[in-house]
Amino acid sequence: MKLRPLTGTITALATPFRDGQVSYGDLKKLVAHQIKGGIDGLVPVGTTGESPTLDWDEHMEVIRFVIAEAKGRVPVIAGTGSNSTREAVELTRLSHEAKADAMLVVAPYYNKPSQEGLFQHFSAVAEATDKPIILYSIPGRCGIEIGVGTVERLRAKYAHVAWIKEAGGSVDRVDQLKQALGDSIVVLSGDDSLTLPFIAVGAEGVISVASNLYVRDISKMVRLARANDFAKAAKLHRRLYPAFKMLFIEPNPVPIKYALKRAGIIGDDSVRSPLCGMSEANTQTLAAVLAQVG
């Protein structure tokens, strides 16, 4: 099959709720906001989409809904990761059947498998689909890093495992991946504040939280950086940087949901327990930064 480009600015979508249930009306508005803003791709049910607290039916319904709303205009990358290999395989299989364009598969969390265990886990997922798989390394949440050697082994065995979302907070990791794999691996930043330096050393885009809100600005920044116009890209980066940092003043996606409600894009900023709403002090701090950034 022909692989669609999975580069540029891709939004890790928040999952809006109302009265404890997924608000598909708000999700429809959020997807429309993304498409209108010129986004390059959408990720339903990643960490920002509160995948740990969506039940199985909700998980797949959100993915199917976003695919239907996107109408083929941009790639939809289904979040199908789990700390259970069996569950990750089944979510991948069902997302493939639902016509997702690709899968985002996070490293198994809590289990802390060995690198051989990671290789076997991602191999099982890769064998469940021929669609692109984006590996997702985020040691701060998972407790483990997907080793460069493991990425090399997977890349050598599976042609459709050619992307990685790198959220370890290290520019060196991008260099290490590109030194080992060159142009055969596409690196996507997993941290909004590091997107610009990551692109400078070889990344080709970002899977972004902040682009839930700042679609046009982040898309423009990434396009400029990929065109080697770092002077103009840096101006956008510096303007947005306070928001990049403050959108993580409390656990993601609590702040971005507040920001989306404040902007009128969604009508309710509630999250599911064990997450909770922001403290009053942090709410005031974030509101001031959002007002400053615009």
RAJO-V942358 format. One record per residue. RES is the residue in three letters. SS is DSSP state (h for helix, s for strand, l for the rest). PSI is psi as a letter, one per 30 degrees, with the letter a starting at -180 (none if undefined). OMEGA is omega in degrees with one decimal (NA if undefined). Layout:
res;ss;psi;omega
RES;SS;PSI;OMEGA
RES;SS;PSI;OMEGA
//
This chain:
res;ss;psi;omega
MET;l;l;178.5
LYS;l;k;-178.9
LEU;l;k;176.5
ARG;l;k;178.3
PRO;l;k;176.5
LEU;l;i;-177.9
THR;l;a;179.3
GLY;s;b;-177.8
THR;s;j;-178.5
ILE;s;k;-176.1
THR;s;k;168.6
ALA;s;j;-169.8
LEU;l;k;166.1
ALA;l;l;174.2
THR;l;j;-178.7
PRO;l;k;175.8
PHE;s;l;167.0
ARG;s;k;-179.5
ASP;l;h;175.4
GLY;l;f;-178.4
GLN;s;l;175.7
VAL;s;k;178.2
SER;l;j;-177.6
TYR;h;f;173.9
GLY;h;e;177.8
ASP;h;e;178.4
LEU;h;e;176.4
LYS;h;e;178.4
LYS;h;e;-179.4
LEU;h;e;177.5
VAL;h;e;178.6
ALA;h;e;176.7
HIS;h;e;179.9
GLN;h;e;-178.8
ILE;h;e;179.6
LYS;h;e;-178.7
GLY;l;f;175.9
GLY;l;h;-179.1
ILE;l;l;-178.8
ASP;l;f;180.0
GLY;s;l;-177.3
LEU;s;k;175.3
VAL;s;j;170.6
PRO;l;k;173.4
VAL;l;h;162.2
GLY;l;a;178.5
THR;l;e;178.7
THR;l;f;176.7
GLY;l;g;178.0
GLU;l;h;179.7
SER;h;e;-178.7
PRO;h;f;-175.4
THR;h;g;168.9
LEU;l;k;176.0
ASP;l;l;-172.9
TRP;h;e;-177.7
ASP;h;e;178.4
GLU;h;e;-178.8
HIS;h;e;-176.8
MET;h;e;179.8
GLU;h;e;177.6
VAL;h;e;178.0
ILE;h;e;-179.5
ARG;h;e;-179.2
PHE;h;e;-178.9
VAL;h;e;176.2
ILE;h;e;-179.6
ALA;h;e;-179.3
GLU;h;e;-179.8
ALA;h;e;176.3
LYS;l;h;176.5
GLY;l;g;-176.8
ARG;l;e;175.6
VAL;l;l;176.4
PRO;s;k;172.8
VAL;s;k;-174.9
ILE;s;j;-174.1
ALA;s;k;171.9
GLY;s;j;-175.1
THR;l;g;-178.6
GLY;l;l;177.4
SER;l;l;172.4
ASN;l;g;172.2
SER;l;j;-179.5
THR;h;e;-179.1
ARG;h;e;-179.5
GLU;h;e;178.8
ALA;h;e;178.1
VAL;h;e;-177.8
GLU;h;e;176.5
LEU;h;e;178.1
THR;h;e;179.8
ARG;h;e;-179.1
LEU;h;e;178.0
SER;h;e;173.9
HIS;h;e;-179.5
GLU;h;e;179.5
ALA;l;f;177.5
LYS;l;h;167.0
ALA;l;k;-178.9
ASP;l;f;-176.4
ALA;s;l;178.9
MET;s;k;170.6
LEU;s;j;-172.2
VAL;s;j;-178.1
VAL;s;l;173.7
ALA;l;k;178.5
PRO;l;k;-176.7
TYR;l;l;177.2
TYR;l;e;-179.1
ASN;l;e;-176.2
LYS;l;h;178.4
PRO;l;l;173.2
SER;l;l;176.5
GLN;h;e;175.6
GLU;h;e;176.3
GLY;h;e;176.1
LEU;h;e;-179.7
PHE;h;e;-179.8
GLN;h;e;178.3
HIS;h;e;-177.9
PHE;h;f;176.1
SER;h;e;179.2
ALA;h;e;177.8
VAL;h;e;-178.4
ALA;h;e;-179.0
GLU;l;f;178.8
ALA;l;f;-177.9
THR;l;l;170.9
ASP;l;g;178.6
LYS;l;l;-176.5
PRO;s;k;175.0
ILE;s;k;174.2
ILE;s;j;173.5
LEU;s;l;-177.1
TYR;s;j;-179.5
SER;s;j;-179.5
ILE;l;i;-173.8
PRO;h;f;179.3
GLY;h;f;177.9
ARG;h;e;-173.1
CYS;h;f;-178.6
GLY;l;f;178.7
ILE;l;l;175.7
GLU;l;k;172.4
ILE;l;j;-174.1
GLY;l;l;178.6
VAL;h;e;178.5
GLY;h;e;178.0
THR;h;e;175.6
VAL;h;e;178.3
GLU;h;e;-179.4
ARG;h;e;-179.8
LEU;h;e;-178.9
ARG;h;e;-179.5
ALA;h;e;-174.8
LYS;h;e;-172.8
TYR;l;j;-178.0
ALA;l;f;-176.2
HIS;l;g;171.8
VAL;s;i;-171.0
ALA;s;g;-178.4
TRP;s;l;172.0
ILE;s;k;169.8
LYS;s;j;-174.1
GLU;s;j;-176.2
ALA;l;h;178.1
GLY;l;f;176.1
GLY;l;g;-174.7
SER;l;k;173.2
VAL;h;e;178.7
ASP;h;e;-179.4
ARG;h;e;177.1
VAL;h;e;177.0
ASP;h;e;-178.9
GLN;h;e;179.3
LEU;h;e;-179.1
LYS;h;e;175.3
GLN;h;e;-176.9
ALA;h;e;-169.1
LEU;h;f;177.5
GLY;h;b;-176.7
ASP;h;f;179.7
SER;h;f;175.4
ILE;l;k;174.8
VAL;s;k;179.5
VAL;s;k;176.7
LEU;s;k;178.1
SER;s;k;174.2
GLY;l;g;-179.6
ASP;l;j;-178.3
ASP;h;e;-175.5
SER;h;f;-179.4
LEU;h;g;-176.4
THR;h;e;-176.5
LEU;h;e;177.4
PRO;h;e;177.3
PHE;h;e;179.3
ILE;h;e;-179.7
ALA;h;f;-179.3
VAL;l;g;169.4
GLY;l;f;175.9
ALA;l;l;-174.7
GLU;l;g;177.1
GLY;s;a;-175.3
VAL;s;k;163.3
ILE;s;j;-160.0
SER;s;k;169.0
VAL;l;e;-175.4
ALA;h;f;-179.2
SER;h;f;167.6
ASN;h;e;-178.0
LEU;l;e;-172.3
TYR;l;i;-173.8
VAL;h;e;-174.2
ARG;h;e;-175.6
ASP;h;e;-179.1
ILE;h;e;176.7
SER;h;e;179.1
LYS;h;e;179.5
MET;h;e;-178.9
VAL;h;e;178.4
ARG;h;e;179.5
LEU;h;e;-179.1
ALA;h;e;-179.9
ARG;h;f;175.3
ALA;l;g;178.9
ASN;l;g;173.7
ASP;l;i;-173.7
PHE;h;f;178.6
ALA;h;e;179.2
LYS;h;e;178.7
ALA;h;e;-178.7
ALA;h;e;177.6
LYS;h;e;177.2
LEU;h;e;178.9
HIS;h;e;-177.2
ARG;h;e;178.0
ARG;h;e;-175.9
LEU;h;f;-172.2
TYR;h;e;178.7
PRO;h;e;177.6
ALA;h;e;177.2
PHE;h;e;-176.8
LYS;h;e;-175.3
MET;h;f;177.6
LEU;l;f;173.7
PHE;l;g;178.7
ILE;l;f;171.0
GLU;l;l;-173.3
PRO;l;k;174.5
ASN;l;k;9.4
PRO;l;g;-176.7
VAL;h;e;-177.7
PRO;h;e;-177.1
ILE;h;e;176.3
LYS;h;e;175.5
TYR;h;e;-178.7
ALA;h;e;179.3
LEU;h;e;176.9
LYS;h;e;-179.4
ARG;h;e;-179.9
ALA;l;f;179.1
GLY;l;g;-178.7
ILE;l;e;171.5
ILE;l;l;-174.4
GLY;l;f;-175.3
ASP;l;k;-178.4
ASP;l;g;-177.7
SER;l;l;177.3
VAL;l;l;-179.7
ARG;l;k;175.8
SER;l;k;19.2
PRO;l;g;170.4
LEU;l;l;178.4
CYS;l;l;-179.7
GLY;l;l;-177.6
MET;l;l;172.1
SER;l;l;-179.8
GLU;h;e;-179.2
ALA;h;e;-180.0
ASN;h;e;176.5
THR;h;e;179.7
GLN;h;e;179.6
THR;h;e;-179.9
LEU;h;e;179.8
ALA;h;e;179.5
ALA;h;e;179.4
VAL;h;e;178.5
LEU;h;e;177.2
ALA;h;e;179.6
GLN;h;e;-176.9
VAL;h;e;179.3
GLY;l;none;NA
//
